[in-house]
Amino acid sequence: MARVHTIGKTIITVYANDHLPPHFHIVHPDFEALIVIEDFSVYAGDLKGPAGRSAIEWARANVAEIKAEWNRVNPRYPVK
């Protein structure tokens, strides 16, 4: 697991050797969601409340960092 960022109790992470589509995880004590890097759609799980919105806002503003981490830990499935 590669932690990309933490906002309060919310962790944004990318797992090594993960499955397609390229995605990142938003983990919070009250929810967990897998978010597709390409379009920020929810692939699995659920986003809730202000914590979920804040995590998505951060991810949109820092998508290059998320892509770089995905490419580092999942080199078989690079994203541009």
C-alpha positions as CSV (number, residue, x, y, z in Angstrom):
1,M,0.0,0.0,0.0
2,A,1.3,3.4,-0.9
3,R,-0.3,6.2,1.1
4,V,-0.6,9.2,-1.1
5,H,-2.3,11.7,1.2
6,T,-4.2,11.9,4.5
7,I,-6.9,14.4,5.3
8,G,-8.0,14.1,9.0
9,K,-9.2,10.5,9.3
10,T,-9.4,10.0,5.5
11,I,-6.6,8.2,3.7
12,I,-6.0,8.3,0.0
13,T,-3.9,5.3,-1.1
14,V,-2.9,3.2,-4.1
15,Y,-2.2,-0.5,-3.7
16,A,0.7,-2.3,-5.5
17,N,-0.1,-4.9,-8.1
18,D,-3.7,-3.9,-8.1
19,H,-6.4,-4.7,-10.7
20,L,-7.7,-2.7,-13.5
21,P,-9.1,-0.1,-14.1
22,P,-6.5,2.2,-12.6
23,H,-7.9,3.5,-9.4
24,F,-7.2,4.7,-5.9
25,H,-8.8,4.0,-2.6
26,I,-10.4,6.5,-0.2
27,V,-10.5,4.9,3.3
28,H,-12.3,6.5,6.2
29,P,-13.6,4.9,9.4
30,D,-17.2,5.3,8.1
31,F,-16.7,4.3,4.4
32,E,-14.3,3.0,1.8
33,A,-14.5,3.7,-2.0
34,L,-12.4,2.8,-5.1
35,I,-12.2,5.7,-7.5
36,V,-11.3,5.4,-11.2
37,I,-8.4,7.7,-11.9
38,E,-9.5,8.6,-15.4
39,D,-12.9,10.1,-14.5
40,F,-13.2,10.0,-10.7
41,S,-16.2,7.7,-10.9
42,V,-16.9,5.4,-7.9
43,Y,-15.9,1.9,-9.0
44,A,-16.8,0.2,-5.7
45,G,-17.9,1.2,-2.3
46,D,-19.4,4.5,-1.2
47,L,-18.4,8.1,-0.4
48,K,-20.1,9.9,2.4
49,G,-20.4,13.4,3.6
50,P,-17.8,16.2,3.8
51,A,-14.9,13.7,4.2
52,G,-15.7,12.1,0.9
53,R,-16.2,15.4,-0.9
54,S,-12.9,16.7,0.6
55,A,-11.0,13.6,-0.6
56,I,-12.3,13.9,-4.1
57,E,-11.5,17.6,-4.2
58,W,-8.0,16.9,-3.1
59,A,-7.7,14.0,-5.7
60,R,-8.9,16.2,-8.6
61,A,-6.4,18.9,-7.7
62,N,-3.5,16.4,-7.3
63,V,-4.3,13.8,-9.9
64,A,-0.8,13.9,-11.3
65,E,0.5,12.7,-7.9
66,I,-2.0,9.9,-7.8
67,K,-1.1,8.8,-11.4
68,A,2.6,8.9,-10.6
69,E,2.0,6.7,-7.6
70,W,-0.2,4.3,-9.5
71,N,2.5,4.0,-12.2
72,R,5.2,3.5,-9.6
73,V,3.5,0.6,-7.9
74,N,1.6,-0.8,-10.9
75,P,4.0,-0.5,-13.8
76,R,2.2,-3.2,-15.8
77,Y,-0.8,-0.9,-16.2
78,P,0.5,2.6,-16.7
79,V,-1.8,5.6,-16.9
80,K,-1.0,8.8,-18.7
